[in-house]
Amino acid sequence: MQHQSATGETVNLARLARIMGVSTTTINSWLARGCPLIAEPEHGKDAQYQFDTAGVIRWRIKEAIFADRRKSAKEQG
């Protein structure tokens, strides 16, 4: 299921991986670190995660800023 929302496109895990240029393993790693999602899969054959692409991109930007700040703090002592 894919549709446009006011903030981004709603996509499943595989589509998000293609959009972001990473593997599904990487997306699963992001989930473990707090990547936002719209819906978690329910138990069942066709259950899928659902993500808002804009929300994920915003989260990735925040993650990069935070990582840069940690690196700068380490370098300063």
mmCIF file of the C-alpha atoms, coordinates in Angstrom:
data_MODEL
# 
_entry.id   MODEL 
# 
loop_
_atom_site.group_PDB 
_atom_site.id 
_atom_site.type_symbol 
_atom_site.label_atom_id 
_atom_site.label_alt_id 
_atom_site.label_comp_id 
_atom_site.label_asym_id 
_atom_site.label_entity_id 
_atom_site.label_seq_id 
_atom_site.pdbx_PDB_ins_code 
_atom_site.Cartn_x 
_atom_site.Cartn_y 
_atom_site.Cartn_z 
_atom_site.occupancy 
_atom_site.B_iso_or_equiv 
_atom_site.pdbx_formal_charge 
_atom_site.auth_seq_id 
_atom_site.auth_comp_id 
_atom_site.auth_asym_id 
_atom_site.auth_atom_id 
_atom_site.pdbx_PDB_model_num 
ATOM 1  C CA . MET A 1 1  ? 0.000  0.000   0.000  1.00 0.00 ? 1  MET A CA 1 
ATOM 2  C CA . GLN A 1 2  ? 1.502  3.312   -1.050 1.00 0.00 ? 2  GLN A CA 1 
ATOM 3  C CA . HIS A 1 3  ? -0.106 6.738   -0.904 1.00 0.00 ? 3  HIS A CA 1 
ATOM 4  C CA . GLN A 1 4  ? 0.910  10.342  -0.475 1.00 0.00 ? 4  GLN A CA 1 
ATOM 5  C CA . SER A 1 5  ? 0.345  11.934  2.897  1.00 0.00 ? 5  SER A CA 1 
ATOM 6  C CA . ALA A 1 6  ? 0.715  15.563  3.870  1.00 0.00 ? 6  ALA A CA 1 
ATOM 7  C CA . THR A 1 7  ? 4.248  14.824  4.987  1.00 0.00 ? 7  THR A CA 1 
ATOM 8  C CA . GLY A 1 8  ? 5.535  12.058  2.735  1.00 0.00 ? 8  GLY A CA 1 
ATOM 9  C CA . GLU A 1 9  ? 4.750  8.794   1.044  1.00 0.00 ? 9  GLU A CA 1 
ATOM 10 C CA . THR A 1 10 ? 3.569  5.821   3.093  1.00 0.00 ? 10 THR A CA 1 
ATOM 11 C CA . VAL A 1 11 ? 5.693  2.815   2.159  1.00 0.00 ? 11 VAL A CA 1 
ATOM 12 C CA . ASN A 1 12 ? 6.608  -0.641  3.436  1.00 0.00 ? 12 ASN A CA 1 
ATOM 13 C CA . LEU A 1 13 ? 10.062 -1.692  4.625  1.00 0.00 ? 13 LEU A CA 1 
ATOM 14 C CA . ALA A 1 14 ? 11.302 -2.942  1.245  1.00 0.00 ? 14 ALA A CA 1 
ATOM 15 C CA . ARG A 1 15 ? 10.201 0.226   -0.563 1.00 0.00 ? 15 ARG A CA 1 
ATOM 16 C CA . LEU A 1 16 ? 11.774 2.423   2.123  1.00 0.00 ? 16 LEU A CA 1 
ATOM 17 C CA . ALA A 1 17 ? 15.060 0.552   1.717  1.00 0.00 ? 17 ALA A CA 1 
ATOM 18 C CA . ARG A 1 18 ? 14.970 1.174   -2.054 1.00 0.00 ? 18 ARG A CA 1 
ATOM 19 C CA . ILE A 1 19 ? 14.139 4.872   -1.583 1.00 0.00 ? 19 ILE A CA 1 
ATOM 20 C CA . MET A 1 20 ? 16.911 5.360   0.990  1.00 0.00 ? 20 MET A CA 1 
ATOM 21 C CA . GLY A 1 21 ? 19.445 3.309   -0.990 1.00 0.00 ? 21 GLY A CA 1 
ATOM 22 C CA . VAL A 1 22 ? 20.111 0.845   1.831  1.00 0.00 ? 22 VAL A CA 1 
ATOM 23 C CA . SER A 1 23 ? 19.365 -2.781  2.631  1.00 0.00 ? 23 SER A CA 1 
ATOM 24 C CA . THR A 1 24 ? 16.353 -4.009  4.569  1.00 0.00 ? 24 THR A CA 1 
ATOM 25 C CA . THR A 1 25 ? 18.851 -5.095  7.245  1.00 0.00 ? 25 THR A CA 1 
ATOM 26 C CA . THR A 1 26 ? 19.850 -1.452  7.631  1.00 0.00 ? 26 THR A CA 1 
ATOM 27 C CA . ILE A 1 27 ? 16.208 -0.410  8.005  1.00 0.00 ? 27 ILE A CA 1 
ATOM 28 C CA . ASN A 1 28 ? 15.789 -3.047  10.719 1.00 0.00 ? 28 ASN A CA 1 
ATOM 29 C CA . SER A 1 29 ? 18.871 -1.608  12.452 1.00 0.00 ? 29 SER A CA 1 
ATOM 30 C CA . TRP A 1 30 ? 17.316 1.865   12.249 1.00 0.00 ? 30 TRP A CA 1 
ATOM 31 C CA . LEU A 1 31 ? 14.119 0.489   13.823 1.00 0.00 ? 31 LEU A CA 1 
ATOM 32 C CA . ALA A 1 32 ? 16.154 -0.796  16.758 1.00 0.00 ? 32 ALA A CA 1 
ATOM 33 C CA . ARG A 1 33 ? 17.597 2.722   17.170 1.00 0.00 ? 33 ARG A CA 1 
ATOM 34 C CA . GLY A 1 34 ? 14.189 4.426   17.123 1.00 0.00 ? 34 GLY A CA 1 
ATOM 35 C CA . CYS A 1 35 ? 13.310 5.024   13.486 1.00 0.00 ? 35 CYS A CA 1 
ATOM 36 C CA . PRO A 1 36 ? 9.706  6.265   13.368 1.00 0.00 ? 36 PRO A CA 1 
ATOM 37 C CA . LEU A 1 37 ? 7.003  4.183   11.766 1.00 0.00 ? 37 LEU A CA 1 
ATOM 38 C CA . ILE A 1 38 ? 3.314  4.539   11.109 1.00 0.00 ? 38 ILE A CA 1 
ATOM 39 C CA . ALA A 1 39 ? 2.289  0.944   11.784 1.00 0.00 ? 39 ALA A CA 1 
ATOM 40 C CA . GLU A 1 40 ? 3.908  -2.207  13.087 1.00 0.00 ? 40 GLU A CA 1 
ATOM 41 C CA . PRO A 1 41 ? 3.022  -5.479  11.438 1.00 0.00 ? 41 PRO A CA 1 
ATOM 42 C CA . GLU A 1 42 ? 0.278  -7.514  12.990 1.00 0.00 ? 42 GLU A CA 1 
ATOM 43 C CA . HIS A 1 43 ? 0.664  -11.244 13.108 1.00 0.00 ? 43 HIS A CA 1 
ATOM 44 C CA . GLY A 1 44 ? -0.312 -12.647 9.772  1.00 0.00 ? 44 GLY A CA 1 
ATOM 45 C CA . LYS A 1 45 ? 0.930  -13.610 6.373  1.00 0.00 ? 45 LYS A CA 1 
ATOM 46 C CA . ASP A 1 46 ? 0.771  -10.148 4.761  1.00 0.00 ? 46 ASP A CA 1 
ATOM 47 C CA . ALA A 1 47 ? 1.760  -8.076  7.790  1.00 0.00 ? 47 ALA A CA 1 
ATOM 48 C CA . GLN A 1 48 ? 4.139  -5.234  6.966  1.00 0.00 ? 48 GLN A CA 1 
ATOM 49 C CA . TYR A 1 49 ? 5.727  -2.233  8.621  1.00 0.00 ? 49 TYR A CA 1 
ATOM 50 C CA . GLN A 1 50 ? 4.478  1.092   7.273  1.00 0.00 ? 50 GLN A CA 1 
ATOM 51 C CA . PHE A 1 51 ? 6.705  4.186   7.199  1.00 0.00 ? 51 PHE A CA 1 
ATOM 52 C CA . ASP A 1 52 ? 6.240  7.849   6.319  1.00 0.00 ? 52 ASP A CA 1 
ATOM 53 C CA . THR A 1 53 ? 9.215  8.706   4.104  1.00 0.00 ? 53 THR A CA 1 
ATOM 54 C CA . ALA A 1 54 ? 9.389  12.326  5.272  1.00 0.00 ? 54 ALA A CA 1 
ATOM 55 C CA . GLY A 1 55 ? 9.358  11.246  8.922  1.00 0.00 ? 55 GLY A CA 1 
ATOM 56 C CA . VAL A 1 56 ? 12.187 8.803   8.339  1.00 0.00 ? 56 VAL A CA 1 
ATOM 57 C CA . ILE A 1 57 ? 14.248 11.396  6.472  1.00 0.00 ? 57 ILE A CA 1 
ATOM 58 C CA . ARG A 1 58 ? 13.760 13.916  9.307  1.00 0.00 ? 58 ARG A CA 1 
ATOM 59 C CA . TRP A 1 59 ? 14.827 11.243  11.809 1.00 0.00 ? 59 TRP A CA 1 
ATOM 60 C CA . ARG A 1 60 ? 17.947 10.414  9.767  1.00 0.00 ? 60 ARG A CA 1 
ATOM 61 C CA . ILE A 1 61 ? 18.910 14.101  9.667  1.00 0.00 ? 61 ILE A CA 1 
ATOM 62 C CA . LYS A 1 62 ? 18.523 14.368  13.447 1.00 0.00 ? 62 LYS A CA 1 
ATOM 63 C CA . GLU A 1 63 ? 20.586 11.196  13.884 1.00 0.00 ? 63 GLU A CA 1 
ATOM 64 C CA . ALA A 1 64 ? 23.362 12.636  11.705 1.00 0.00 ? 64 ALA A CA 1 
ATOM 65 C CA . ILE A 1 65 ? 23.387 15.921  13.638 1.00 0.00 ? 65 ILE A CA 1 
ATOM 66 C CA . PHE A 1 66 ? 23.517 14.086  16.962 1.00 0.00 ? 66 PHE A CA 1 
ATOM 67 C CA . ALA A 1 67 ? 26.354 11.832  15.742 1.00 0.00 ? 67 ALA A CA 1 
ATOM 68 C CA . ASP A 1 68 ? 28.296 14.880  14.540 1.00 0.00 ? 68 ASP A CA 1 
ATOM 69 C CA . ARG A 1 69 ? 27.880 16.588  17.913 1.00 0.00 ? 69 ARG A CA 1 
ATOM 70 C CA . ARG A 1 70 ? 29.107 13.479  19.739 1.00 0.00 ? 70 ARG A CA 1 
ATOM 71 C CA . LYS A 1 71 ? 32.130 13.300  17.446 1.00 0.00 ? 71 LYS A CA 1 
ATOM 72 C CA . SER A 1 72 ? 32.919 16.996  18.006 1.00 0.00 ? 72 SER A CA 1 
ATOM 73 C CA . ALA A 1 73 ? 32.628 16.593  21.781 1.00 0.00 ? 73 ALA A CA 1 
ATOM 74 C CA . LYS A 1 74 ? 35.036 13.632  21.732 1.00 0.00 ? 74 LYS A CA 1 
ATOM 75 C CA . GLU A 1 75 ? 37.536 15.549  19.610 1.00 0.00 ? 75 GLU A CA 1 
ATOM 76 C CA . GLN A 1 76 ? 37.454 18.507  22.007 1.00 0.00 ? 76 GLN A CA 1 
ATOM 77 C CA . GLY A 1 77 ? 38.407 16.372  24.887 1.00 0.00 ? 77 GLY A CA 1 
# 
